[in-house]
Amino acid sequence: MAKTQQPRKLGRPREWTPTPLGARIEAVAAKRGMSIAELSTAAGIDKVSLYRVLSGKTPDPRLSTMLAIAPALRTPISSLVD
């Protein structure tokens, strides 16, 4: 019988650590019960682009990106950025 794996809560790659910005976005998404896929859909942002923001591959995301993410999380942008 095959071992059943527990689904990853946020659906991110296993070997990946979010940046401080990414961690704040993930924390708010988790508090809202949203997966990263759900957040990308709600924000109208491609999943790959969102992962780039969360992982720091896009170290300074555009204001338009953050203005899409914040309302999708129902949170002020100031709570996500330094």
NUPA-395312 format. One record per residue: residue number from 1; x, y, z of N, C-alpha, C in turn. Coordinates in nm, 2 decimals. Layout:
<marnu->NUM; n.c1->X; n.c2->Y; n.c3->Z; ca.c1->X; ca.c2->Y; ca.c3->Z; c.c1->X; c.c2->Y; c.c3->Z>
...
! end
This chain:
<marnu->1; n.c1->0.08; n.c2->-0.12; n.c3->0.00; ca.c1->0.00; ca.c2->0.00; ca.c3->0.00; c.c1->0.09; c.c2->0.12; c.c3->0.00>
<marnu->2; n.c1->0.06; n.c2->0.22; n.c3->-0.09; ca.c1->0.14; ca.c2->0.34; ca.c3->-0.10; c.c1->0.12; c.c2->0.43; c.c3->0.02>
<marnu->3; n.c1->0.22; n.c2->0.50; n.c3->0.06; ca.c1->0.21; ca.c2->0.60; ca.c3->0.17; c.c1->0.14; c.c2->0.72; c.c3->0.12>
<marnu->4; n.c1->0.04; n.c2->0.77; n.c3->0.19; ca.c1->-0.03; ca.c2->0.89; ca.c3->0.15; c.c1->0.05; c.c2->1.01; c.c3->0.20>
<marnu->5; n.c1->0.07; n.c2->1.10; n.c3->0.11; ca.c1->0.14; ca.c2->1.23; ca.c3->0.16; c.c1->0.04; c.c2->1.33; c.c3->0.19>
<marnu->6; n.c1->0.07; n.c2->1.41; n.c3->0.29; ca.c1->-0.01; ca.c2->1.52; ca.c3->0.33; c.c1->0.01; c.c2->1.63; c.c3->0.23>
<marnu->7; n.c1->-0.10; n.c2->1.70; n.c3->0.19; ca.c1->-0.08; ca.c2->1.81; ca.c3->0.09; c.c1->-0.01; c.c2->1.93; c.c3->0.16>
<marnu->8; n.c1->0.07; n.c2->1.99; n.c3->0.08; ca.c1->0.14; ca.c2->2.11; ca.c3->0.13; c.c1->0.04; c.c2->2.22; c.c3->0.14>
<marnu->9; n.c1->0.04; n.c2->2.29; n.c3->0.25; ca.c1->-0.06; ca.c2->2.39; ca.c3->0.27; c.c1->-0.06; c.c2->2.50; c.c3->0.17>
<marnu->10; n.c1->0.06; n.c2->2.56; n.c3->0.14; ca.c1->0.06; ca.c2->2.67; ca.c3->0.04; c.c1->0.10; c.c2->2.63; c.c3->-0.10>
<marnu->11; n.c1->0.14; n.c2->2.50; n.c3->-0.12; ca.c1->0.17; ca.c2->2.46; ca.c3->-0.25; c.c1->0.30; c.c2->2.51; c.c3->-0.31>
<marnu->12; n.c1->0.39; n.c2->2.54; n.c3->-0.23; ca.c1->0.52; ca.c2->2.59; ca.c3->-0.28; c.c1->0.62; c.c2->2.48; c.c3->-0.29>
<marnu->13; n.c1->0.73; n.c2->2.50; n.c3->-0.36; ca.c1->0.83; ca.c2->2.40; ca.c3->-0.37; c.c1->0.89; c.c2->2.37; c.c3->-0.24>
<marnu->14; n.c1->0.93; n.c2->2.24; n.c3->-0.22; ca.c1->0.98; ca.c2->2.20; ca.c3->-0.09; c.c1->1.11; c.c2->2.27; c.c3->-0.05>
<marnu->15; n.c1->1.20; n.c2->2.29; n.c3->-0.14; ca.c1->1.33; ca.c2->2.35; ca.c3->-0.11; c.c1->1.33; c.c2->2.50; c.c3->-0.13>
<marnu->16; n.c1->1.24; n.c2->2.57; n.c3->-0.07; ca.c1->1.22; ca.c2->2.71; ca.c3->-0.10; c.c1->1.19; c.c2->2.78; c.c3->0.03>
<marnu->17; n.c1->1.26; n.c2->2.89; n.c3->0.06; ca.c1->1.23; ca.c2->2.97; ca.c3->0.17; c.c1->1.19; c.c2->3.11; c.c3->0.13>
<marnu->18; n.c1->1.08; n.c2->3.16; n.c3->0.18; ca.c1->1.03; ca.c2->3.29; ca.c3->0.13; c.c1->1.12; c.c2->3.40; c.c3->0.19>
<marnu->19; n.c1->1.12; n.c2->3.51; n.c3->0.12; ca.c1->1.19; ca.c2->3.64; ca.c3->0.17; c.c1->1.10; c.c2->3.69; c.c3->0.28>
<marnu->20; n.c1->1.15; n.c2->3.80; n.c3->0.35; ca.c1->1.06; ca.c2->3.86; ca.c3->0.45; c.c1->0.93; c.c2->3.91; c.c3->0.39>
<marnu->21; n.c1->0.93; n.c2->3.97; n.c3->0.27; ca.c1->0.81; ca.c2->4.01; ca.c3->0.21; c.c1->0.73; c.c2->3.89; c.c3->0.18>
<marnu->22; n.c1->0.79; n.c2->3.78; n.c3->0.12; ca.c1->0.72; ca.c2->3.66; ca.c3->0.09; c.c1->0.66; c.c2->3.60; c.c3->0.21>
<marnu->23; n.c1->0.73; n.c2->3.60; n.c3->0.32; ca.c1->0.68; ca.c2->3.54; ca.c3->0.45; c.c1->0.55; c.c2->3.62; c.c3->0.50>
<marnu->24; n.c1->0.56; n.c2->3.75; n.c3->0.48; ca.c1->0.44; ca.c2->3.83; ca.c3->0.53; c.c1->0.32; c.c2->3.80; c.c3->0.44>
<marnu->25; n.c1->0.34; n.c2->3.79; n.c3->0.31; ca.c1->0.23; ca.c2->3.76; ca.c3->0.21; c.c1->0.18; c.c2->3.62; c.c3->0.25>
<marnu->26; n.c1->0.27; n.c2->3.52; n.c3->0.27; ca.c1->0.22; ca.c2->3.39; ca.c3->0.30; c.c1->0.15; c.c2->3.38; c.c3->0.43>
<marnu->27; n.c1->0.19; n.c2->3.46; n.c3->0.53; ca.c1->0.13; ca.c2->3.46; ca.c3->0.66; c.c1->-0.02; c.c2->3.51; c.c3->0.65>
<marnu->28; n.c1->-0.03; n.c2->3.62; n.c3->0.57; ca.c1->-0.17; ca.c2->3.68; ca.c3->0.56; c.c1->-0.25; c.c2->3.58; c.c3->0.48>
<marnu->29; n.c1->-0.20; n.c2->3.52; n.c3->0.37; ca.c1->-0.27; ca.c2->3.43; ca.c3->0.29; c.c1->-0.32; c.c2->3.31; c.c3->0.38>
<marnu->30; n.c1->-0.23; n.c2->3.26; n.c3->0.46; ca.c1->-0.27; ca.c2->3.15; ca.c3->0.55; c.c1->-0.38; c.c2->3.19; c.c3->0.64>
<marnu->31; n.c1->-0.36; n.c2->3.31; n.c3->0.70; ca.c1->-0.47; ca.c2->3.36; ca.c3->0.79; c.c1->-0.60; c.c2->3.37; c.c3->0.72>
<marnu->32; n.c1->-0.60; n.c2->3.40; n.c3->0.60; ca.c1->-0.72; ca.c2->3.41; ca.c3->0.52; c.c1->-0.77; c.c2->3.28; c.c3->0.46>
<marnu->33; n.c1->-0.69; n.c2->3.17; n.c3->0.48; ca.c1->-0.72; ca.c2->3.04; ca.c3->0.43; c.c1->-0.70; c.c2->3.03; c.c3->0.28>
<marnu->34; n.c1->-0.61; n.c2->3.11; n.c3->0.23; ca.c1->-0.59; ca.c2->3.11; ca.c3->0.08; c.c1->-0.46; c.c2->3.04; c.c3->0.05>
<marnu->35; n.c1->-0.46; n.c2->2.96; n.c3->-0.05; ca.c1->-0.34; ca.c2->2.90; ca.c3->-0.11; c.c1->-0.27; c.c2->3.00; c.c3->-0.20>
<marnu->36; n.c1->-0.15; n.c2->2.98; n.c3->-0.24; ca.c1->-0.08; ca.c2->3.06; ca.c3->-0.33; c.c1->-0.15; c.c2->3.07; c.c3->-0.46>
<marnu->37; n.c1->-0.20; n.c2->2.95; n.c3->-0.51; ca.c1->-0.27; ca.c2->2.94; ca.c3->-0.63; c.c1->-0.40; c.c2->3.03; c.c3->-0.62>
<marnu->38; n.c1->-0.47; n.c2->3.02; n.c3->-0.51; ca.c1->-0.59; ca.c2->3.11; ca.c3->-0.50; c.c1->-0.56; c.c2->3.25; c.c3->-0.49>
<marnu->39; n.c1->-0.45; n.c2->3.29; n.c3->-0.43; ca.c1->-0.40; ca.c2->3.43; ca.c3->-0.42; c.c1->-0.37; c.c2->3.48; c.c3->-0.56>
<marnu->40; n.c1->-0.30; n.c2->3.40; n.c3->-0.64; ca.c1->-0.26; ca.c2->3.44; ca.c3->-0.77; c.c1->-0.38; c.c2->3.47; c.c3->-0.86>
<marnu->41; n.c1->-0.48; n.c2->3.38; n.c3->-0.84; ca.c1->-0.61; ca.c2->3.40; ca.c3->-0.92; c.c1->-0.68; c.c2->3.52; c.c3->-0.87>
<marnu->42; n.c1->-0.69; n.c2->3.54; n.c3->-0.74; ca.c1->-0.76; ca.c2->3.66; ca.c3->-0.68; c.c1->-0.70; c.c2->3.79; c.c3->-0.72>
<marnu->43; n.c1->-0.56; n.c2->3.79; n.c3->-0.73; ca.c1->-0.49; ca.c2->3.91; ca.c3->-0.76; c.c1->-0.47; c.c2->3.93; c.c3->-0.91>
<marnu->44; n.c1->-0.50; n.c2->3.83; n.c3->-0.99; ca.c1->-0.49; ca.c2->3.84; ca.c3->-1.13; c.c1->-0.34; c.c2->3.84; c.c3->-1.17>
<marnu->45; n.c1->-0.26; n.c2->3.76; n.c3->-1.10; ca.c1->-0.12; ca.c2->3.75; ca.c3->-1.12; c.c1->-0.08; c.c2->3.61; c.c3->-1.15>
<marnu->46; n.c1->0.00; n.c2->3.59; n.c3->-1.25; ca.c1->0.04; ca.c2->3.45; ca.c3->-1.29; c.c1->0.11; c.c2->3.39; c.c3->-1.17>
<marnu->47; n.c1->0.09; n.c2->3.26; n.c3->-1.15; ca.c1->0.15; ca.c2->3.19; ca.c3->-1.03; c.c1->0.30; c.c2->3.20; c.c3->-1.03>
<marnu->48; n.c1->0.36; n.c2->3.19; n.c3->-1.15; ca.c1->0.51; ca.c2->3.20; ca.c3->-1.15; c.c1->0.56; c.c2->3.33; c.c3->-1.11>
<marnu->49; n.c1->0.49; n.c2->3.44; n.c3->-1.15; ca.c1->0.53; ca.c2->3.57; ca.c3->-1.11; c.c1->0.51; c.c2->3.59; c.c3->-0.96>
<marnu->50; n.c1->0.40; n.c2->3.54; n.c3->-0.90; ca.c1->0.38; ca.c2->3.55; ca.c3->-0.76; c.c1->0.49; c.c2->3.47; c.c3->-0.68>
<marnu->51; n.c1->0.53; n.c2->3.35; n.c3->-0.73; ca.c1->0.64; ca.c2->3.27; ca.c3->-0.67; c.c1->0.77; c.c2->3.35; c.c3->-0.67>
<marnu->52; n.c1->0.79; n.c2->3.42; n.c3->-0.78; ca.c1->0.91; ca.c2->3.50; ca.c3->-0.80; c.c1->0.92; c.c2->3.61; c.c3->-0.69>
<marnu->53; n.c1->0.80; n.c2->3.68; n.c3->-0.66; ca.c1->0.80; ca.c2->3.78; ca.c3->-0.56; c.c1->0.82; c.c2->3.71; c.c3->-0.42>
<marnu->54; n.c1->0.75; n.c2->3.60; n.c3->-0.40; ca.c1->0.77; ca.c2->3.54; ca.c3->-0.27; c.c1->0.91; c.c2->3.48; c.c3->-0.24>
<marnu->55; n.c1->0.97; n.c2->3.44; n.c3->-0.34; ca.c1->1.11; ca.c2->3.38; ca.c3->-0.32; c.c1->1.22; c.c2->3.48; c.c3->-0.33>
<marnu->56; n.c1->1.19; n.c2->3.60; n.c3->-0.38; ca.c1->1.30; ca.c2->3.70; ca.c3->-0.39; c.c1->1.36; c.c2->3.71; c.c3->-0.52>
<marnu->57; n.c1->1.32; n.c2->3.62; n.c3->-0.62; ca.c1->1.37; ca.c2->3.63; ca.c3->-0.75; c.c1->1.33; c.c2->3.76; c.c3->-0.82>
<marnu->58; n.c1->1.22; n.c2->3.82; n.c3->-0.77; ca.c1->1.19; ca.c2->3.95; ca.c3->-0.81; c.c1->1.20; c.c2->4.03; c.c3->-0.68>
<marnu->59; n.c1->1.32; n.c2->4.09; n.c3->-0.65; ca.c1->1.35; ca.c2->4.15; ca.c3->-0.52; c.c1->1.28; c.c2->4.28; c.c3->-0.50>
<marnu->60; n.c1->1.24; n.c2->4.35; n.c3->-0.60; ca.c1->1.17; ca.c2->4.47; ca.c3->-0.58; c.c1->1.05; c.c2->4.47; c.c3->-0.67>
<marnu->61; n.c1->0.94; n.c2->4.41; n.c3->-0.63; ca.c1->0.82; ca.c2->4.40; ca.c3->-0.71; c.c1->0.76; c.c2->4.53; c.c3->-0.75>
<marnu->62; n.c1->0.70; n.c2->4.54; n.c3->-0.86; ca.c1->0.64; ca.c2->4.66; ca.c3->-0.91; c.c1->0.52; c.c2->4.70; c.c3->-0.81>
<marnu->63; n.c1->0.50; n.c2->4.83; n.c3->-0.81; ca.c1->0.39; ca.c2->4.88; ca.c3->-0.73; c.c1->0.26; c.c2->4.82; c.c3->-0.77>
<marnu->64; n.c1->0.24; n.c2->4.80; n.c3->-0.91; ca.c1->0.12; ca.c2->4.75; ca.c3->-0.96; c.c1->0.10; c.c2->4.60; c.c3->-0.91>
<marnu->65; n.c1->0.21; n.c2->4.53; n.c3->-0.89; ca.c1->0.20; ca.c2->4.39; ca.c3->-0.84; c.c1->0.15; c.c2->4.39; c.c3->-0.70>
<marnu->66; n.c1->0.21; n.c2->4.48; n.c3->-0.62; ca.c1->0.17; ca.c2->4.49; ca.c3->-0.48; c.c1->0.03; c.c2->4.54; c.c3->-0.46>
<marnu->67; n.c1->-0.01; n.c2->4.63; n.c3->-0.55; ca.c1->-0.15; ca.c2->4.69; ca.c3->-0.54; c.c1->-0.25; c.c2->4.58; c.c3->-0.59>
<marnu->68; n.c1->-0.21; n.c2->4.48; n.c3->-0.65; ca.c1->-0.30; ca.c2->4.37; ca.c3->-0.69; c.c1->-0.30; c.c2->4.26; c.c3->-0.57>
<marnu->69; n.c1->-0.19; n.c2->4.24; n.c3->-0.51; ca.c1->-0.18; ca.c2->4.14; ca.c3->-0.40; c.c1->-0.25; c.c2->4.19; c.c3->-0.28>
<marnu->70; n.c1->-0.23; n.c2->4.31; n.c3->-0.23; ca.c1->-0.29; ca.c2->4.36; ca.c3->-0.11; c.c1->-0.44; c.c2->4.35; c.c3->-0.10>
<marnu->71; n.c1->-0.51; n.c2->4.40; n.c3->-0.20; ca.c1->-0.66; ca.c2->4.38; ca.c3->-0.20; c.c1->-0.71; c.c2->4.24; c.c3->-0.20>
<marnu->72; n.c1->-0.63; n.c2->4.16; n.c3->-0.28; ca.c1->-0.67; ca.c2->4.01; ca.c3->-0.29; c.c1->-0.66; c.c2->3.95; c.c3->-0.15>
<marnu->73; n.c1->-0.57; n.c2->4.00; n.c3->-0.07; ca.c1->-0.55; ca.c2->3.95; ca.c3->0.07; c.c1->-0.64; c.c2->4.02; c.c3->0.17>
<marnu->74; n.c1->-0.71; n.c2->4.13; n.c3->0.12; ca.c1->-0.79; ca.c2->4.21; ca.c3->0.21; c.c1->-0.71; c.c2->4.27; c.c3->0.32>
<marnu->75; n.c1->-0.59; n.c2->4.33; n.c3->0.28; ca.c1->-0.50; ca.c2->4.39; ca.c3->0.38; c.c1->-0.44; c.c2->4.51; c.c3->0.32>
<marnu->76; n.c1->-0.40; n.c2->4.61; n.c3->0.40; ca.c1->-0.34; ca.c2->4.73; ca.c3->0.34; c.c1->-0.20; c.c2->4.69; c.c3->0.29>
<marnu->77; n.c1->-0.16; n.c2->4.76; n.c3->0.19; ca.c1->-0.03; ca.c2->4.73; ca.c3->0.13; c.c1->0.08; c.c2->4.76; c.c3->0.23>
<marnu->78; n.c1->0.06; n.c2->4.86; n.c3->0.32; ca.c1->0.16; ca.c2->4.90; ca.c3->0.42; c.c1->0.19; c.c2->4.78; c.c3->0.52>
<marnu->79; n.c1->0.09; n.c2->4.69; n.c3->0.53; ca.c1->0.12; ca.c2->4.57; ca.c3->0.62; c.c1->0.21; c.c2->4.47; c.c3->0.56>
<marnu->80; n.c1->0.23; n.c2->4.48; n.c3->0.43; ca.c1->0.31; ca.c2->4.38; ca.c3->0.36; c.c1->0.45; c.c2->4.43; c.c3->0.33>
<marnu->81; n.c1->0.47; n.c2->4.56; n.c3->0.32; ca.c1->0.60; ca.c2->4.61; ca.c3->0.28; c.c1->0.67; c.c2->4.67; c.c3->0.40>
<marnu->82; n.c1->0.80; n.c2->4.69; n.c3->0.40; ca.c1->0.87; ca.c2->4.75; ca.c3->0.51; c.c1->0.84; c.c2->4.90; c.c3->0.52>
! end
